Amino acid sequence: MLELIERIGDVKSTGIDTSEILDNLILPYELRIRGRLRPTTDTNVAVGLFLAPGPVLRDGDLLPARTGQTVRIRAG
């Protein structure tokens, strides 16, 4: 399971190349307001969200994993 521990912004604000994004995580609004989840990505990779309380996750936000991979949030 990938542990996603922080939000770093979107592709434009971070300058991360889209080829560096491992996968997409599609979440409806009801789940994007939560900081603790155990969903799966588009390619069925299990992830754990361990985010500090704060703003709602937005479409396009990037979340780095402890292993260095990056997952993009998609509004669903």
PDB file of N, CA, C and O in Angstrom, chain B, residues numbered from 101:
ATOM      1  N   MET B 101       0.844  -1.177   0.000  1.00  0.00           N
ATOM      2  CA  MET B 101       0.000   0.000   0.000  1.00  0.00           C
ATOM      3  C   MET B 101       0.893   1.244   0.000  1.00  0.00           C
ATOM      4  O   MET B 101       1.827   1.361   0.793  1.00  0.00           O
ATOM      5  N   LEU B 102       0.579   2.162  -0.907  1.00  0.00           N
ATOM      6  CA  LEU B 102       1.284   3.447  -0.937  1.00  0.00           C
ATOM      7  C   LEU B 102       0.717   4.362   0.138  1.00  0.00           C
ATOM      8  O   LEU B 102      -0.501   4.489   0.261  1.00  0.00           O
ATOM      9  N   GLU B 103       1.576   4.994   0.910  1.00  0.00           N
ATOM     10  CA  GLU B 103       1.137   5.940   1.922  1.00  0.00           C
ATOM     11  C   GLU B 103       1.301   7.357   1.386  1.00  0.00           C
ATOM     12  O   GLU B 103       2.416   7.815   1.140  1.00  0.00           O
ATOM     13  N   LEU B 104       0.174   8.042   1.208  1.00  0.00           N
ATOM     14  CA  LEU B 104       0.175   9.411   0.717  1.00  0.00           C
ATOM     15  C   LEU B 104       0.093  10.335   1.930  1.00  0.00           C
ATOM     16  O   LEU B 104      -0.878  10.294   2.686  1.00  0.00           O
ATOM     17  N   ILE B 105       1.114  11.165   2.110  1.00  0.00           N
ATOM     18  CA  ILE B 105       1.272  11.868   3.381  1.00  0.00           C
ATOM     19  C   ILE B 105       1.113  13.382   3.311  1.00  0.00           C
ATOM     20  O   ILE B 105       1.012  14.035   4.350  1.00  0.00           O
ATOM     21  N   GLU B 106       1.089  13.950   2.116  1.00  0.00           N
ATOM     22  CA  GLU B 106       0.942  15.395   2.007  1.00  0.00           C
ATOM     23  C   GLU B 106       0.418  15.777   0.635  1.00  0.00           C
ATOM     24  O   GLU B 106       0.475  14.978  -0.299  1.00  0.00           O
ATOM     25  N   ARG B 107      -0.091  16.988   0.509  1.00  0.00           N
ATOM     26  CA  ARG B 107      -0.496  17.514  -0.793  1.00  0.00           C
ATOM     27  C   ARG B 107       0.525  18.574  -1.187  1.00  0.00           C
ATOM     28  O   ARG B 107       0.960  19.370  -0.355  1.00  0.00           O
ATOM     29  N   ILE B 108       0.903  18.576  -2.461  1.00  0.00           N
ATOM     30  CA  ILE B 108       1.938  19.513  -2.897  1.00  0.00           C
ATOM     31  C   ILE B 108       1.455  20.485  -3.959  1.00  0.00           C
ATOM     32  O   ILE B 108       2.264  21.238  -4.503  1.00  0.00           O
ATOM     33  N   GLY B 109       0.177  20.498  -4.272  1.00  0.00           N
ATOM     34  CA  GLY B 109      -0.342  21.392  -5.301  1.00  0.00           C
ATOM     35  C   GLY B 109      -0.641  20.646  -6.577  1.00  0.00           C
ATOM     36  O   GLY B 109      -0.772  19.422  -6.577  1.00  0.00           O
ATOM     37  N   ASP B 110      -0.748  21.385  -7.668  1.00  0.00           N
ATOM     38  CA  ASP B 110      -1.048  20.753  -8.955  1.00  0.00           C
ATOM     39  C   ASP B 110       0.181  20.773  -9.857  1.00  0.00           C
ATOM     40  O   ASP B 110       1.242  21.254  -9.460  1.00  0.00           O
ATOM     41  N   VAL B 111       0.035  20.250 -11.067  1.00  0.00           N
ATOM     42  CA  VAL B 111       1.158  20.144 -11.996  1.00  0.00           C
ATOM     43  C   VAL B 111       1.742  21.519 -12.310  1.00  0.00           C
ATOM     44  O   VAL B 111       2.962  21.676 -12.355  1.00  0.00           O
ATOM     45  N   LYS B 112       0.890  22.511 -12.527  1.00  0.00           N
ATOM     46  CA  LYS B 112       1.379  23.853 -12.878  1.00  0.00           C
ATOM     47  C   LYS B 112       2.175  24.490 -11.749  1.00  0.00           C
ATOM     48  O   LYS B 112       3.224  25.087 -11.989  1.00  0.00           O
ATOM     49  N   SER B 113       1.682  24.368 -10.515  1.00  0.00           N
ATOM     50  CA  SER B 113       2.355  25.031  -9.398  1.00  0.00           C
ATOM     51  C   SER B 113       3.621  24.310  -8.934  1.00  0.00           C
ATOM     52  O   SER B 113       4.510  24.934  -8.355  1.00  0.00           O
ATOM     53  N   THR B 114       3.708  23.009  -9.182  1.00  0.00           N
ATOM     54  CA  THR B 114       4.872  22.249  -8.715  1.00  0.00           C
ATOM     55  C   THR B 114       5.941  22.089  -9.783  1.00  0.00           C
ATOM     56  O   THR B 114       7.113  21.892  -9.462  1.00  0.00           O
ATOM     57  N   GLY B 115       5.553  22.171 -11.042  1.00  0.00           N
ATOM     58  CA  GLY B 115       6.511  21.967 -12.118  1.00  0.00           C
ATOM     59  C   GLY B 115       6.846  20.508 -12.365  1.00  0.00           C
ATOM     60  O   GLY B 115       7.791  20.202 -13.091  1.00  0.00           O
ATOM     61  N   ILE B 116       6.089  19.615 -11.776  1.00  0.00           N
ATOM     62  CA  ILE B 116       6.312  18.180 -11.976  1.00  0.00           C
ATOM     63  C   ILE B 116       5.849  17.789 -13.376  1.00  0.00           C
ATOM     64  O   ILE B 116       4.780  18.204 -13.825  1.00  0.00           O
ATOM     65  N   ASP B 117       6.656  16.994 -14.055  1.00  0.00           N
ATOM     66  CA  ASP B 117       6.312  16.488 -15.386  1.00  0.00           C
ATOM     67  C   ASP B 117       5.228  15.419 -15.227  1.00  0.00           C
ATOM     68  O   ASP B 117       5.299  14.591 -14.319  1.00  0.00           O
ATOM     69  N   THR B 118       4.236  15.439 -16.102  1.00  0.00           N
ATOM     70  CA  THR B 118       3.136  14.473 -15.993  1.00  0.00           C
ATOM     71  C   THR B 118       3.613  13.025 -16.137  1.00  0.00           C
ATOM     72  O   THR B 118       2.922  12.109 -15.691  1.00  0.00           O
ATOM     73  N   SER B 119       4.765  12.804 -16.742  1.00  0.00           N
ATOM     74  CA  SER B 119       5.292  11.442 -16.853  1.00  0.00           C
ATOM     75  C   SER B 119       5.748  10.911 -15.490  1.00  0.00           C
ATOM     76  O   SER B 119       5.945   9.706 -15.332  1.00  0.00           O
ATOM     77  N   GLU B 120       5.917  11.796 -14.511  1.00  0.00           N
ATOM     78  CA  GLU B 120       6.326  11.388 -13.170  1.00  0.00           C
ATOM     79  C   GLU B 120       5.146  10.955 -12.301  1.00  0.00           C
ATOM     80  O   GLU B 120       5.340  10.472 -11.185  1.00  0.00           O
ATOM     81  N   ILE B 121       3.922  11.127 -12.811  1.00  0.00           N
ATOM     82  CA  ILE B 121       2.734  10.774 -12.045  1.00  0.00           C
ATOM     83  C   ILE B 121       2.453   9.283 -12.221  1.00  0.00           C
ATOM     84  O   ILE B 121       2.264   8.802 -13.338  1.00  0.00           O
ATOM     85  N   LEU B 122       2.429   8.570 -11.113  1.00  0.00           N
ATOM     86  CA  LEU B 122       2.248   7.120 -11.141  1.00  0.00           C
ATOM     87  C   LEU B 122       0.840   6.726 -11.548  1.00  0.00           C
ATOM     88  O   LEU B 122       0.659   5.821 -12.364  1.00  0.00           O
ATOM     89  N   ASP B 123      -0.168   7.401 -10.984  1.00  0.00           N
ATOM     90  CA  ASP B 123      -1.548   6.957 -11.171  1.00  0.00           C
ATOM     91  C   ASP B 123      -2.506   8.074 -10.792  1.00  0.00           C
ATOM     92  O   ASP B 123      -2.099   9.107 -10.261  1.00  0.00           O
ATOM     93  N   ASN B 124      -3.775   7.854 -11.070  1.00  0.00           N
ATOM     94  CA  ASN B 124      -4.840   8.780 -10.693  1.00  0.00           C
ATOM     95  C   ASN B 124      -5.722   8.134  -9.636  1.00  0.00           C
ATOM     96  O   ASN B 124      -5.952   6.924  -9.634  1.00  0.00           O
ATOM     97  N   LEU B 125      -6.205   8.977  -8.744  1.00  0.00           N
ATOM     98  CA  LEU B 125      -7.115   8.541  -7.691  1.00  0.00           C
ATOM     99  C   LEU B 125      -8.395   9.352  -7.835  1.00  0.00           C
ATOM    100  O   LEU B 125      -8.415  10.551  -7.558  1.00  0.00           O
ATOM    101  N   ILE B 126      -9.469   8.684  -8.271  1.00  0.00           N
ATOM    102  CA  ILE B 126     -10.747   9.370  -8.498  1.00  0.00           C
ATOM    103  C   ILE B 126     -11.573   9.309  -7.224  1.00  0.00           C
ATOM    104  O   ILE B 126     -11.904   8.232  -6.729  1.00  0.00           O
ATOM    105  N   LEU B 127     -11.901  10.493  -6.700  1.00  0.00           N
ATOM    106  CA  LEU B 127     -12.676  10.578  -5.468  1.00  0.00           C
ATOM    107  C   LEU B 127     -13.812  11.578  -5.622  1.00  0.00           C
ATOM    108  O   LEU B 127     -13.605  12.663  -6.165  1.00  0.00           O
ATOM    109  N   PRO B 128     -15.010  11.234  -5.152  1.00  0.00           N
ATOM    110  CA  PRO B 128     -16.102  12.210  -5.131  1.00  0.00           C
ATOM    111  C   PRO B 128     -15.835  13.233  -4.021  1.00  0.00           C
ATOM    112  O   PRO B 128     -14.975  13.024  -3.165  1.00  0.00           O
ATOM    113  N   TYR B 129     -16.572  14.321  -4.049  1.00  0.00           N
ATOM    114  CA  TYR B 129     -16.380  15.388  -3.064  1.00  0.00           C
ATOM    115  C   TYR B 129     -16.456  14.863  -1.630  1.00  0.00           C
ATOM    116  O   TYR B 129     -15.663  15.267  -0.779  1.00  0.00           O
ATOM    117  N   GLU B 130     -17.396  13.974  -1.363  1.00  0.00           N
ATOM    118  CA  GLU B 130     -17.592  13.455  -0.009  1.00  0.00           C
ATOM    119  C   GLU B 130     -16.330  12.795   0.556  1.00  0.00           C
ATOM    120  O   GLU B 130     -16.119  12.786   1.769  1.00  0.00           O
ATOM    121  N   LEU B 131     -15.493  12.243  -0.330  1.00  0.00           N
ATOM    122  CA  LEU B 131     -14.254  11.618   0.123  1.00  0.00           C
ATOM    123  C   LEU B 131     -13.060  12.561   0.047  1.00  0.00           C
ATOM    124  O   LEU B 131     -12.078  12.377   0.767  1.00  0.00           O
ATOM    125  N   ARG B 132     -13.137  13.578  -0.825  1.00  0.00           N
ATOM    126  CA  ARG B 132     -12.023  14.528  -0.932  1.00  0.00           C
ATOM    127  C   ARG B 132     -11.940  15.474   0.266  1.00  0.00           C
ATOM    128  O   ARG B 132     -10.944  16.181   0.419  1.00  0.00           O
ATOM    129  N   ILE B 133     -12.965  15.499   1.117  1.00  0.00           N
ATOM    130  CA  ILE B 133     -12.913  16.348   2.312  1.00  0.00           C
ATOM    131  C   ILE B 133     -12.312  15.602   3.504  1.00  0.00           C
ATOM    132  O   ILE B 133     -12.089  16.199   4.557  1.00  0.00           O
ATOM    133  N   ARG B 134     -12.052  14.320   3.347  1.00  0.00           N
ATOM    134  CA  ARG B 134     -11.501  13.509   4.437  1.00  0.00           C
ATOM    135  C   ARG B 134      -9.985  13.390   4.314  1.00  0.00           C
ATOM    136  O   ARG B 134      -9.443  13.384   3.209  1.00  0.00           O
ATOM    137  N   GLY B 135      -9.320  13.298   5.434  1.00  0.00           N
ATOM    138  CA  GLY B 135      -7.862  13.183   5.433  1.00  0.00           C
ATOM    139  C   GLY B 135      -7.351  11.772   5.641  1.00  0.00           C
ATOM    140  O   GLY B 135      -6.160  11.508   5.471  1.00  0.00           O
ATOM    141  N   ARG B 136      -8.254  10.854   6.013  1.00  0.00           N
ATOM    142  CA  ARG B 136      -7.872   9.466   6.253  1.00  0.00           C
ATOM    143  C   ARG B 136      -8.772   8.550   5.437  1.00  0.00           C
ATOM    144  O   ARG B 136      -9.979   8.474   5.668  1.00  0.00           O
ATOM    145  N   LEU B 137      -8.160   7.852   4.474  1.00  0.00           N
ATOM    146  CA  LEU B 137      -8.893   6.933   3.589  1.00  0.00           C
ATOM    147  C   LEU B 137      -7.997   5.776   3.196  1.00  0.00           C
ATOM    148  O   LEU B 137      -6.777   5.844   3.340  1.00  0.00           O
ATOM    149  N   ARG B 138      -8.613   4.707   2.695  1.00  0.00           N
ATOM    150  CA  ARG B 138      -7.882   3.584   2.108  1.00  0.00           C
ATOM    151  C   ARG B 138      -8.529   3.211   0.773  1.00  0.00           C
ATOM    152  O   ARG B 138      -9.119   2.138   0.651  1.00  0.00           O
ATOM    153  N   PRO B 139      -8.423   4.085  -0.225  1.00  0.00           N
ATOM    154  CA  PRO B 139      -9.020   3.792  -1.532  1.00  0.00           C
ATOM    155  C   PRO B 139      -8.030   3.055  -2.438  1.00  0.00           C
ATOM    156  O   PRO B 139      -6.910   2.745  -2.032  1.00  0.00           O
ATOM    157  N   THR B 140      -8.460   2.784  -3.660  1.00  0.00           N
ATOM    158  CA  THR B 140      -7.580   2.225  -4.682  1.00  0.00           C
ATOM    159  C   THR B 140      -7.550   3.168  -5.880  1.00  0.00           C
ATOM    160  O   THR B 140      -8.520   3.879  -6.143  1.00  0.00           O
ATOM    161  N   THR B 141      -6.448   3.169  -6.594  1.00  0.00           N
ATOM    162  CA  THR B 141      -6.267   4.041  -7.752  1.00  0.00           C
ATOM    163  C   THR B 141      -6.939   3.442  -8.989  1.00  0.00           C
ATOM    164  O   THR B 141      -7.549   2.375  -8.930  1.00  0.00           O
ATOM    165  N   ASP B 142      -6.812   4.155 -10.104  1.00  0.00           N
ATOM    166  CA  ASP B 142      -7.365   3.682 -11.378  1.00  0.00           C
ATOM    167  C   ASP B 142      -6.823   2.312 -11.776  1.00  0.00           C
ATOM    168  O   ASP B 142      -7.536   1.510 -12.380  1.00  0.00           O
ATOM    169  N   THR B 143      -5.555   2.044 -11.436  1.00  0.00           N
ATOM    170  CA  THR B 143      -4.947   0.766 -11.816  1.00  0.00           C
ATOM    171  C   THR B 143      -4.961  -0.240 -10.666  1.00  0.00           C
ATOM    172  O   THR B 143      -4.185  -1.196 -10.658  1.00  0.00           O
ATOM    173  N   ASN B 144      -5.843  -0.018  -9.702  1.00  0.00           N
ATOM    174  CA  ASN B 144      -6.079  -0.951  -8.603  1.00  0.00           C
ATOM    175  C   ASN B 144      -4.923  -1.051  -7.609  1.00  0.00           C
ATOM    176  O   ASN B 144      -4.707  -2.108  -7.016  1.00  0.00           O
ATOM    177  N   VAL B 145      -4.184   0.035  -7.425  1.00  0.00           N
ATOM    178  CA  VAL B 145      -3.128   0.093  -6.416  1.00  0.00           C
ATOM    179  C   VAL B 145      -3.749   0.604  -5.120  1.00  0.00           C
ATOM    180  O   VAL B 145      -4.402   1.647  -5.113  1.00  0.00           O
ATOM    181  N   ALA B 146      -3.550  -0.122  -4.033  1.00  0.00           N
ATOM    182  CA  ALA B 146      -4.086   0.307  -2.735  1.00  0.00           C
ATOM    183  C   ALA B 146      -3.259   1.469  -2.204  1.00  0.00           C
ATOM    184  O   ALA B 146      -2.029   1.415  -2.203  1.00  0.00           O
ATOM    185  N   VAL B 147      -3.934   2.513  -1.755  1.00  0.00           N
ATOM    186  CA  VAL B 147      -3.263   3.661  -1.161  1.00  0.00           C
ATOM    187  C   VAL B 147      -3.917   3.987   0.173  1.00  0.00           C
ATOM    188  O   VAL B 147      -5.086   3.681   0.408  1.00  0.00           O
ATOM    189  N   GLY B 148      -3.144   4.606   1.025  1.00  0.00           N
ATOM    190  CA  GLY B 148      -3.662   5.102   2.292  1.00  0.00           C
ATOM    191  C   GLY B 148      -3.414   6.587   2.356  1.00  0.00           C
ATOM    192  O   GLY B 148      -2.272   7.029   2.224  1.00  0.00           O
ATOM    193  N   LEU B 149      -4.453   7.367   2.554  1.00  0.00           N
ATOM    194  CA  LEU B 149      -4.314   8.808   2.735  1.00  0.00           C
ATOM    195  C   LEU B 149      -4.129   9.092   4.210  1.00  0.00           C
ATOM    196  O   LEU B 149      -4.944   8.693   5.043  1.00  0.00           O
ATOM    197  N   PHE B 150      -3.056   9.780   4.519  1.00  0.00           N
ATOM    198  CA  PHE B 150      -2.742  10.172   5.890  1.00  0.00           C
ATOM    199  C   PHE B 150      -2.400  11.660   5.871  1.00  0.00           C
ATOM    200  O   PHE B 150      -1.252  12.045   6.091  1.00  0.00           O
ATOM    201  N   LEU B 151      -3.407  12.493   5.607  1.00  0.00           N
ATOM    202  CA  LEU B 151      -3.196  13.924   5.446  1.00  0.00           C
ATOM    203  C   LEU B 151      -3.620  14.692   6.693  1.00  0.00           C
ATOM    204  O   LEU B 151      -4.575  14.320   7.376  1.00  0.00           O
ATOM    205  N   ALA B 152      -2.900  15.761   6.974  1.00  0.00           N
ATOM    206  CA  ALA B 152      -3.284  16.645   8.069  1.00  0.00           C
ATOM    207  C   ALA B 152      -4.570  17.366   7.671  1.00  0.00           C
ATOM    208  O   ALA B 152      -4.811  17.583   6.484  1.00  0.00           O
ATOM    209  N   PRO B 153      -5.393  17.737   8.640  1.00  0.00           N
ATOM    210  CA  PRO B 153      -6.619  18.483   8.313  1.00  0.00           C
ATOM    211  C   PRO B 153      -6.271  19.759   7.556  1.00  0.00           C
ATOM    212  O   PRO B 153      -5.267  20.414   7.835  1.00  0.00           O
ATOM    213  N   GLY B 154      -7.104  20.088   6.615  1.00  0.00           N
ATOM    214  CA  GLY B 154      -6.848  21.280   5.820  1.00  0.00           C
ATOM    215  C   GLY B 154      -7.863  21.415   4.715  1.00  0.00           C
ATOM    216  O   GLY B 154      -8.992  20.939   4.832  1.00  0.00           O
ATOM    217  N   PRO B 155      -7.458  22.069   3.632  1.00  0.00           N
ATOM    218  CA  PRO B 155      -8.392  22.290   2.532  1.00  0.00           C
ATOM    219  C   PRO B 155      -8.814  20.996   1.840  1.00  0.00           C
ATOM    220  O   PRO B 155      -8.139  19.971   1.929  1.00  0.00           O
ATOM    221  N   VAL B 156      -9.927  21.073   1.164  1.00  0.00           N
ATOM    222  CA  VAL B 156     -10.460  19.957   0.380  1.00  0.00           C
ATOM    223  C   VAL B 156      -9.478  19.630  -0.749  1.00  0.00           C
ATOM    224  O   VAL B 156      -8.901  20.531  -1.356  1.00  0.00           O
ATOM    225  N   LEU B 157      -9.296  18.352  -1.021  1.00  0.00           N
ATOM    226  CA  LEU B 157      -8.484  17.950  -2.172  1.00  0.00           C
ATOM    227  C   LEU B 157      -9.198  18.397  -3.440  1.00  0.00           C
ATOM    228  O   LEU B 157     -10.401  18.179  -3.586  1.00  0.00           O
ATOM    229  N   ARG B 158      -8.478  19.010  -4.343  1.00  0.00           N
ATOM    230  CA  ARG B 158      -9.036  19.515  -5.597  1.00  0.00           C
ATOM    231  C   ARG B 158      -8.596  18.640  -6.760  1.00  0.00           C
ATOM    232  O   ARG B 158      -7.580  17.947  -6.695  1.00  0.00           O
ATOM    233  N   ASP B 159      -9.384  18.689  -7.820  1.00  0.00           N
ATOM    234  CA  ASP B 159      -9.034  17.979  -9.052  1.00  0.00           C
ATOM    235  C   ASP B 159      -7.672  18.460  -9.529  1.00  0.00           C
ATOM    236  O   ASP B 159      -7.469  19.655  -9.744  1.00  0.00           O
ATOM    237  N   GLY B 160      -6.747  17.537  -9.693  1.00  0.00           N
ATOM    238  CA  GLY B 160      -5.406  17.875 -10.161  1.00  0.00           C
ATOM    239  C   GLY B 160      -4.357  17.959  -9.062  1.00  0.00           C
ATOM    240  O   GLY B 160      -3.164  18.021  -9.362  1.00  0.00           O
ATOM    241  N   ASP B 161      -4.770  17.962  -7.796  1.00  0.00           N
ATOM    242  CA  ASP B 161      -3.796  17.981  -6.702  1.00  0.00           C
ATOM    243  C   ASP B 161      -2.900  16.754  -6.775  1.00  0.00           C
ATOM    244  O   ASP B 161      -3.336  15.666  -7.151  1.00  0.00           O
ATOM    245  N   LEU B 162      -1.652  16.948  -6.412  1.00  0.00           N
ATOM    246  CA  LEU B 162      -0.677  15.864  -6.414  1.00  0.00           C
ATOM    247  C   LEU B 162      -0.346  15.471  -4.987  1.00  0.00           C
ATOM    248  O   LEU B 162      -0.194  16.321  -4.111  1.00  0.00           O
ATOM    249  N   LEU B 163      -0.239  14.173  -4.768  1.00  0.00           N
ATOM    250  CA  LEU B 163       0.077  13.635  -3.452  1.00  0.00           C
ATOM    251  C   LEU B 163       1.284  12.716  -3.586  1.00  0.00           C
ATOM    252  O   LEU B 163       1.197  11.683  -4.249  1.00  0.00           O
ATOM    253  N   PRO B 164       2.411  13.073  -2.968  1.00  0.00           N
ATOM    254  CA  PRO B 164       3.572  12.187  -3.021  1.00  0.00           C
ATOM    255  C   PRO B 164       3.451  11.068  -1.996  1.00  0.00           C
ATOM    256  O   PRO B 164       2.892  11.253  -0.915  1.00  0.00           O
ATOM    257  N   ALA B 165       3.977   9.922  -2.351  1.00  0.00           N
ATOM    258  CA  ALA B 165       4.026   8.785  -1.427  1.00  0.00           C
ATOM    259  C   ALA B 165       5.378   8.775  -0.731  1.00  0.00           C
ATOM    260  O   ALA B 165       6.328   9.410  -1.191  1.00  0.00           O
ATOM    261  N   ARG B 166       5.460   8.055   0.375  1.00  0.00           N
ATOM    262  CA  ARG B 166       6.734   7.932   1.094  1.00  0.00           C
ATOM    263  C   ARG B 166       7.815   7.307   0.206  1.00  0.00           C
ATOM    264  O   ARG B 166       9.005   7.537   0.421  1.00  0.00           O
ATOM    265  N   THR B 167       7.406   6.527  -0.777  1.00  0.00           N
ATOM    266  CA  THR B 167       8.351   5.838  -1.666  1.00  0.00           C
ATOM    267  C   THR B 167       8.829   6.714  -2.815  1.00  0.00           C
ATOM    268  O   THR B 167       9.696   6.304  -3.586  1.00  0.00           O
ATOM    269  N   GLY B 168       8.271   7.926  -2.937  1.00  0.00           N
ATOM    270  CA  GLY B 168       8.700   8.841  -3.984  1.00  0.00           C
ATOM    271  C   GLY B 168       7.754   8.947  -5.166  1.00  0.00           C
ATOM    272  O   GLY B 168       7.867   9.881  -5.960  1.00  0.00           O
ATOM    273  N   GLN B 169       6.831   8.018  -5.301  1.00  0.00           N
ATOM    274  CA  GLN B 169       5.866   8.092  -6.398  1.00  0.00           C
ATOM    275  C   GLN B 169       4.839   9.191  -6.104  1.00  0.00           C
ATOM    276  O   GLN B 169       4.635   9.593  -4.958  1.00  0.00           O
ATOM    277  N   THR B 170       4.202   9.660  -7.179  1.00  0.00           N
ATOM    278  CA  THR B 170       3.192  10.724  -7.052  1.00  0.00           C
ATOM    279  C   THR B 170       1.876  10.258  -7.634  1.00  0.00           C
ATOM    280  O   THR B 170       1.838   9.648  -8.702  1.00  0.00           O
ATOM    281  N   VAL B 171       0.783  10.553  -6.918  1.00  0.00           N
ATOM    282  CA  VAL B 171      -0.563  10.205  -7.350  1.00  0.00           C
ATOM    283  C   VAL B 171      -1.349  11.509  -7.536  1.00  0.00           C
ATOM    284  O   VAL B 171      -1.257  12.422  -6.715  1.00  0.00           O
ATOM    285  N   ARG B 172      -2.119  11.581  -8.622  1.00  0.00           N
ATOM    286  CA  ARG B 172      -2.940  12.769  -8.912  1.00  0.00           C
ATOM    287  C   ARG B 172      -4.385  12.521  -8.524  1.00  0.00           C
ATOM    288  O   ARG B 172      -4.940  11.462  -8.815  1.00  0.00           O
ATOM    289  N   ILE B 173      -4.991  13.493  -7.870  1.00  0.00           N
ATOM    290  CA  ILE B 173      -6.405  13.425  -7.490  1.00  0.00           C
ATOM    291  C   ILE B 173      -7.249  13.855  -8.682  1.00  0.00           C
ATOM    292  O   ILE B 173      -6.937  14.832  -9.364  1.00  0.00           O
ATOM    293  N   ARG B 174      -8.315  13.113  -8.919  1.00  0.00           N
ATOM    294  CA  ARG B 174      -9.315  13.465  -9.940  1.00  0.00           C
ATOM    295  C   ARG B 174     -10.677  13.512  -9.270  1.00  0.00           C
ATOM    296  O   ARG B 174     -11.040  12.615  -8.509  1.00  0.00           O
ATOM    297  N   ALA B 175     -11.419  14.557  -9.557  1.00  0.00           N
ATOM    298  CA  ALA B 175     -12.777  14.675  -9.014  1.00  0.00           C
ATOM    299  C   ALA B 175     -13.667  13.690  -9.741  1.00  0.00           C
ATOM    300  O   ALA B 175     -13.624  13.581 -10.967  1.00  0.00           O
ATOM    301  N   GLY B 176     -14.468  12.980  -8.981  1.00  0.00           N
ATOM    302  CA  GLY B 176     -15.322  11.977  -9.595  1.00  0.00           C
ATOM    303  C   GLY B 176     -16.753  12.090  -9.192  1.00  0.00           C
ATOM    304  O   GLY B 176     -17.585  11.300  -9.640  1.00  0.00           O
TER     305      GLY B 176
END
